[in-house]
Amino acid sequence: MRREVDPISVAFCNEKVLHRMGKREELERISQIEPLAARYRDEVLEKLRKMG
């Protein structure tokens, strides 16, 4: 498994996704995390879609 150079914490993801505080760049970065659960990724991608 490849490790990210600048890892993202679960707390960071929750703040940006669940608490709706994420900017487009942050959500795009989260969506690219390989081991991210499909359901969580779908939620991130839906938020990105709504941003336009």
Contacts in CASP RR format, 6 or more apart in sequence:
PFRMAT RR
TARGET T0000
AUTHOR 0000-0000-0000
METHOD contacts of the structure
MODEL  1
MRREVDPISVAFCNEKVLHRMGKREELERISQIEPLAARYRDEVLEKLRK
MG
1 34 0 8 1.000
1 35 0 8 1.000
2 34 0 8 1.000
4 33 0 8 1.000
8 29 0 8 1.000
8 30 0 8 1.000
8 33 0 8 1.000
13 30 0 8 1.000
13 33 0 8 1.000
13 40 0 8 1.000
15 21 0 8 1.000
15 22 0 8 1.000
16 22 0 8 1.000
16 23 0 8 1.000
16 26 0 8 1.000
16 27 0 8 1.000
16 30 0 8 1.000
17 27 0 8 1.000
17 30 0 8 1.000
17 40 0 8 1.000
17 43 0 8 1.000
17 44 0 8 1.000
17 47 0 8 1.000
20 47 0 8 1.000
24 48 0 8 1.000
24 51 0 8 1.000
27 44 0 8 1.000
27 47 0 8 1.000
27 48 0 8 1.000
27 51 0 8 1.000
28 48 0 8 1.000
30 36 0 8 1.000
30 44 0 8 1.000
31 41 0 8 1.000
31 44 0 8 1.000
31 45 0 8 1.000
31 48 0 8 1.000
36 44 0 8 1.000
END
